[in-house]
Amino acid sequence: MAKKRKACRECHYINEPDNQTCNNCGSSSLTEDWAGYVVITHPEQSEVATEMNVSEAGGYALKVR
């Protein structure tokens, strides 16, 4: 069975399953308990990115528990 990717509790960035720290913000608070997925390609032009306080392109969880 494949490992689930982990979402950062701080910035909601989706990380690979083997990561111990977030590739986006460096936090070690990662969890497999998340829902929803959005890909931000141009954060400087995105209203969704503005609402989520995202400044880097990538995949983000909408809800992190």
C-alpha positions in Angstrom: 0.0 0.0 0.0 1.3 3.4 -0.9 2.1 6.0 1.8 -0.1 9.1 2.0 1.5 12.5 1.3 1.7 14.8 4.3 0.2 18.3 4.6 2.0 21.0 6.7 -0.2 22.2 9.6 1.4 25.7 9.3 1.2 26.5 5.5 -0.9 23.6 4.2 1.8 22.7 1.6 1.6 19.0 0.4 4.8 17.2 1.0 6.1 13.7 0.0 5.4 10.9 2.5 9.0 10.5 3.6 9.6 14.2 4.4 10.2 15.1 8.1 10.0 18.9 7.5 7.9 21.0 5.1 9.6 21.9 1.8 7.8 25.2 1.8 8.2 26.7 5.3 10.5 24.3 7.1 8.0 23.3 9.8 8.2 19.8 11.3 4.4 19.7 12.0 3.2 17.5 9.2 0.1 15.3 9.1 -1.6 12.7 6.9 -5.0 13.9 8.1 -6.0 16.5 5.5 -8.7 17.0 2.9 -9.1 18.9 -0.4 -6.4 19.7 -2.8 -5.6 22.9 -4.8 -2.7 23.5 -7.2 -1.5 27.1 -7.3 0.5 27.9 -10.4 0.7 31.7 -10.4 0.2 32.9 -6.8 0.8 36.5 -7.6 -2.3 36.5 -9.9 -4.6 34.1 -7.9 -7.4 35.2 -5.7 -7.4 31.7 -4.1 -3.7 32.1 -3.3 -4.4 35.5 -1.7 -7.2 34.1 0.4 -5.0 31.2 1.5 -2.0 33.5 2.1 0.1 31.5 -0.4 3.1 33.1 -2.1 4.8 30.0 -3.6 3.5 27.8 -6.4 2.6 24.2 -5.5 0.0 21.9 -4.2 -1.9 22.8 -1.0 -4.5 21.1 1.3 -7.7 23.0 1.8 -8.3 21.5 5.3 -5.7 20.3 7.7 -6.5 18.6 10.9 
